[in-house]
Amino acid sequence: MRSPILIHKLIAVTSFLILSTVLFFLLYNTYELKNQHYAVEERTVLDQEYQRYISNDKLFPGGAKILDEYVYRNIGELERLYTTDKAQFDSLGRRVCDSAFAALRKANTMDSVLEVIKKKHHLERDLQYTLRALLLDIRFNSNQYINLYDFRKADGPSSRIGGTLEEVNNQNLITALTVSAPNNYSYRFGFSLNVDTPNRFITILRQMMPAFSLALFSILSVVIIYYITFRNWLRQKKLSEMKSDFINSITHEFHTPLAAIIVANRTLSRISPSDNVSPLTEVINRQAGRLKKLIAQTLDITTLNKVTVQKETHSLHALLDEILLDYRLKLTGTNVQLSLVKGAGKDEVMADQFWFTTILLNILDNAIKYNDQSYKEIQVSTHNDKKNIILRIADNGVGMNAETQRMVFEKFYRREPQVSVGLGLGLYYVKQAIDAHNWKISVESTPGAGSAFIITIPIL
C-alpha cells in the first residue's frame, strides 16, 4: 500500500513544483513587461521638454558656459603636454574634469527645471532624477578626439552631476546625448538624464497584485483540491480493504457450517436410504451446493462488481421444474399457490444454471414479500415468439407505480411499503444476471393489481 501512496505523493510534489515554476516565470515576465513600459507617456514628455530646455546647451541651462570656461581655458596647455609629457597631460585632464564637474554640480538647475515640467504637464508622481556626465573628449587641429574623461573608468571623477536617484538603468533613461563641434580646438561632451519614482518596484507590484493574487489562489486551490481528493482516496481505499477483509472472513465462516451440513447430509443419506428420506436429502444436497456457490458468487460480484456467467445448453422447462420443485417445499403449509404453465414449444436456451436459479428465486421471493392478499397466487408461464422464449412471472401482490418500476432494479432500492427484511439487492442481482446473459427484462404492474416480470431469452 505504501508504494502507490509514495508514488502519488512524488507525482503531486513534482506537479506542484512544475506549476509553481511556470507561474513564477509568467509573473516574472509580466513584471519585466510592465517595467519596460512603466510611465511611457511621462518619459516621452520629460524627454521632449528636457531637450527643449537644453537646446544649444549641455546638461542643464547654463551648463555649456561652465564647460566651455574650463575646457577652453586649458586647451592650449593640454595640447602642449599631449606632445611633450603624456603623464602631465593625464594629470591636467583629470584636474580639468574635476573642477568642471564640481562647478556644474554647484550650478545645477535641474531641480527647478524638473519642477517646472511637472507642473506644466500635471505629473503627479514623486519623481527623482540623476544627471550624469558620460564622456569628455578634446580635439586640437585634427579629426582625432582625445579622451579626457569616460564614466566607465574607475579612476575618474564621479559622473553624477545632480539628482538623488540611486538605481540608474535603461528602464528609467530619459535621454542620452553627445554634443560636439566641427571646428578645431573644440570638445565632445556626452551626458544622460534618468528619471524614476523612488518606489518603482512597489508600484509595479501593486499593479500586478490581481495577477499575483489569482496565481496564488490557483495554486492554493489545486493544493486543497488534491489534498481533499487524496484524503478521500485513502479513506475509500481503506474502506475497500476493510470490505474485502470482511467478505473474505464471512465467506470463510459460512463455509465451515456449510461443509458440516453437506457431510451430515451424506451420512444421513447412507444411514437412511429409504424412499421418504432420499428426496429430502437430495433437496438438502442441492440447496447446500447452491448455497456454497452463492457464497462464492457473492464474493465475486462484491469484489468485481459484475456477474460472470458460464452458459450451457439447457431445457428451460426442465430448469423451471427443478427450481419450482425445491421452492414448493419452502411453501408447504402457506397460503401461496405456485403454478407453472408451459406454453412454449421450443425451450432450449443458453444459460448459467446457477444465475438463472438466482433470477427466478429472487423474483418469486419478491412476489411473496410484497403481497398482502390472504391467498397469494404466483404464475410462471412460457411462450414463444419468432426468436425468443418469453418467461413471465406474475403475482397478485401490491403492484408498483411508475417511479418504483423505474427504480426497482437499482442497488439497495426498497420500494414502499417496506418490509422488515431485505437490503434491496435481490432485483439488483436479477438485473446484473440478466445483463450478463444479454437477455432482456421488463416489468408490467399496476398499484393494487399485482406485477409481472417478463424475461426475453433467445432460443437455440
N, C-alpha and C positions, 0 to 999 in steps of 0.2 A: 504493500500500500504506500510506503514512504517514497518509493521511486517515482511513481506518477505524480505525487504531490510535489516532490522536489523539482521535477521537470516543469510542472505548471508554474511553480514559483520562479524558476530561472527564466522561463518564457515571459512571465509578467514583468520581471525586473528589466530584462533586455528590451522589451517593448516600451516600458516606461522611459528608459534611458534614451531610446531612439526618438520617441515622441518629444521628450524634453529637449533633445539636441536640435531637432527640426524646428521646434517653436522658438528656441533661443536664436537660431540663425535667422529666422523670419523676423523676430523682434529687432535683432541687431541690424539687419538690412533696412528695416523700417526706420530705425534711428539714424543710420547713415544717410538715408534718402532725405529725411526731414532736416538733418544737419546741413546737408548741401543746399537745400532750398530754404533755409531759415532766413526770414526777413529779406527776401529777394528784392521786394519793392523798395524797402528802406535803403538797402545797399545801392540800388540804382540811383535813387535821389541823392544820397550822400556823395556818390562818385561824380555825378553831374555838377552838383553845387561846389564841391571841393575843387574840381578842375577849373570851374569858372572863377573861384577866388584866387587861384594861383596862376592864372593866365599871365604869361611873361614873368613869372616869379618862381620861387623854389621853396618847398616845404610849407610855408605859410606866407601871407602877405608881409613883405619886408625881408624875407629870408634871403633872397638873391643879393640884396645890397650888402648884407653881412658877409656872405661867402665871397663876393667879389672883393671886398676890402681885404680879407685875409689872404686870398689866393694871389691877387694881382700885386699886392704889396711885397710878396715874397717870391714871385715867379722868376725874377731875374737872378736872385741868389740861388734858387733851386736849379736853374739852367746851368750856372757855373759849377755848382757842386756835382751835378749829374755827370759832367765830363771830367772832373778832376778828383773827386772823393765820394765814392758811392756810399760809404758808411755815413758820412756827414749829410749826404743828400737824404738818406732814410731817416736820420735823426731829425732833421729840419722838417721833413714831410710830416712826421708824427706830431711835432710841436704845432705845426700849422693846423692840422686836423683837430688836435685837442683844443686849441684856442678858438677855432672857428665853431666847433660843436658846442663849446661852453657858452660862447656868445649867443648861438642860436637857441640854446636851452633858456637862457636868461630872457631873451626877447620873444619867446614863443607866444603866439597869439591864437593858437589853435583852439584853446578852450572857449574863447569868445566866439570864434568862427563856428564851432560846433553848436553852441547855444543858439546862435542866430539861425542856423539851418534848421534846428529842431523846432524853433518857434514858427519859422516861416512855413514849414510843411506839417506842423502839428504832430511831430513824432513824440509819442508819449513814453516810449521806453527809456529806461535808465541806461544811457549809453556811456561806455568807456572807450578810449582810443589809445593807440600807440603810433607815434610819428617817428620813423626811423630813417637814418642816413645809411644808404646801402653801398655807395660807390663814389669815389672821388679820383678822377684821373686828370692829368695836365698834359698840354701839348705845347711844344715850343715853336719850331718853324718847319715842321714836317707833319705828315698824316698819322704819325705814331703817337698813341696816347701812353703816358707813363703813369702807372698806378701809385697813388699816394695812400689810398685807404680802400679796404674791402672788408665789409662787415663779417665775412666768413673767416677772416684771420683772427685767431685768438689774441694776438699781441697788440691789436689796435685798440683805440678808444672805444667806449660804449657807443653802440649805434643809436640808442634811444635818445631822441631829441625832446620828446614830450609825451605826456599821457601816462595812465596808470593801468592800462590793460596788460595783464600778465601773459595770457595764452595767445600767442600770435601764430596763425596758421592760414591755409588757403581759404578756409571757410569764412573767415572774417576779414579777408583782404578787400579793401575798398578800391585802391588803385596803387599801381607801382609805375613810376615814371623815371625816365633817364633824359636829362636835358643837356644839350651840348651846343657849341657854336662852331661854325665852319672856318673861322679865321685862325691864324697863328696866335700863339701866346693866349690860349683860352683853356677852358677846363670842361670836363664832362662830369655831371653830378646825377647820381641815382638815389631815389628815396621812395618810401612807401607809407601808406596810411592804412591801418587796421582799426576797425570799429566793431564793437560787440557789446552785448549785455553782460553784466557781471555774473549772472546766473543762467547762462545759456543752457547748460546741461539739465538743470532742474526744470526749466521752461519746456524743453523738448520732451522730457519725461512726463510732464503734466499733459502735454498734448497727446502722448502715446498711452495715457492711462486707460482709456477704453479698450484699446487693443491688448494691452498688458493684462487688464482685468479679465477680458474674455479668454485669453490664453490660459491664465491661471485657473479660471473657472472650469475650462475644458479639461485640464489635467486633473483637477480635483474630482470632477465628475467621473472621469474614466477610472480613477483610482477607487472611488467609492463604489461605483457600479461593479467593478471587478471584485472588490472585497466582498460585497454582498453576494454576488454570484458564486464566488469561490467558497464562501462560508455555507451557502445553501447546497452547493455541490457536495461538500464534505458531509453535511448533515444527511443528504439523500443517500450518499454512498454508505454512511454508517447504518441508516435505516434499512437499506437494501441488504447489507451484510447481516444485520440482525434478523431480517425476514428470512434470508436463506438459511441461517443457522437454526431458526425456529422451525422452518419447514423440514429441514434435514432431521432435526431432533424428533419432531412429532411423527414424521414418517417412520422413523426407527421404532418409536413407541407403539405405533399402530401395527407394525409388522410382528411384534412379539406376541400379543394375544391372538392375532390372526393366524400365525403359524400354529399356535396351540389348538385353535378351533379346527384347522384343517387336519392336524394329526389325530385329534379326538374323533373327528367325523370318520376318518378312515378306519380307526379302531372300531367305532360303533358299527360301521357297515360290515366289517368282518365278523364281529361278535353276533350281530342280529341281521342276518341276510334274508329276512322274511319279506314277503311282498308288500306288507304295510310300511315297513321301515325303509326299504330300498328307495322308493321315490322321494322320501323326505331327505335321506342322506344325499341323494343326487342334487336336490334343491340346495341343501346346505353347501355342498361342494361347489356347485355352480356359482352361488352367490358369494361364497368366500373367495373364489377365484376372481369374480368380478370386483369385489372389494379390494383385493390385492392390486389388481390392475388400475382400479380407480385411484388408489393412493399414488401409484407411480405416475399416472396421467396428470393427477392434480399437481404433483411436483413439477412435471414438465411444463404445464400451462402457466404455473405461477412463475417459474424462472424464465421461461422463454416467451411467455405471454402470447402463445399461439398453439393451435391444435395440430398435432401430427397424425395423419391417418395412414393406415395400411389397408388399402382396398383389396377386397377379394370378391369373387362371384358368389352371390347368394340369391336364394329364393326369398323374396320379401315376405311372402305369406308364411314360409317356414319360420323366418325370424320372428314374425309377429306372433305366431302360435307359441313359440318357446317363451318369448318375453311375457306375453299375457298370461300364460300358464303360471309362471312364477308370481306375477303380480296379483292374480286372483287369490293365491294363498294368503297374501297380505290383507286382502279384503274380506276374508272369512269372518262372518259374524257382523258385518257392517251393512249399512243400507245403501250400498253402491252397486249399481248394475253396470257391468262392463261387457260390451258386446263387440264382435268383430264381423264385418261384412266384407267378404272377398269378391268384389265386383270386377277386378282386373283380370283380363285373360292372359296377359304377359306380365310376369313379375320378377324376371331375372335382372338383377342390378349389381353394380359395383359399389361395395360399401365396406366400411370398417365396422365389424360386428359390435365391438365394444362401444364405439361412439354412437352408433345407431341406437343401441340399447339406452345409452345416456340421454339421447334426444327424446326418445319415447317416454322413458320413466319420468323425466323432468316435466314434460307436458302433462302426463297423467297425474303427477303429484299436484301440479298447479290446478288442474281441473277439480280435484277433490278439495284442496285447501281453500280455493275461492268459490265455494258453493255453499249457500245457506239453505238449500232445499231439504225437506225432510226425506225425500227419496232422490238420490243423486244418480244421474244417468250419464254414461260416457260411451260414445260410439266411435269405434275405429273402423274406417272403411277405405276401400281402394277402388280406383277405376283408371282406365287408360285414356290418353288422348293419342295423337299421332306418334309422338316420340317419347312420351313420358308415362310414368305411373304416378298417379296423384294419390297421396296418402292424406286422409282427413281425420283429425281427432276433434270431435265435437262434444260439448258438455252443456248442461242446463244450469250453469252457475250464474254468478252475479254479473258477468259481462264486463265490457270495458268501453270507456268513452274514447273519443278521437285522440286526446292527449295521451292517455295511457297506452293506446295502441302504438303511438309513435315512440314512446319511451320504454316499452316493455322489455326490449332486448338490451337495454343499457346496463352496464355493470353496476351492481349494488342498488338498482332501482327496485322499490317495493311499492306496488300500487295500493290504492285505497279500496276497500277497507283493509288495513294491515292486519296481519295475523301475528301471533306471539312468537313464531319461529321463522327461521329463514334469514339469509343475508342478502337476498336479491341477486344471487349468482346463477340460479337454475336456468332461466331463459337466456342469460348471457352465454353460458356454456352451450346451450342449444344453438344459438346463432353462430358461435365460433365453430362448432362442429359442422353445421350446415355449410358455412363458407369454405371450410377445409375440404368438403366433398364437392364443392362447386354446384351445390343444389340451391334451390330457392325455397323461401318460406314466407308465408303471408298470414295475416290474421283477419278474420271476419267476426265482428262482435257488435252486440247492441246491449247497452246497460240494462240489466234485469232479465235479459233473454238468452244468456249463455254466450259462449265463444267457440270458435272453430279455428284450429291451426291447420293450414294447408301446406304440405311439403311436396314440391315437384322434383321427381327423381328421374333422370334419363334411364331408359331401359336398353338392354343389350339387343 
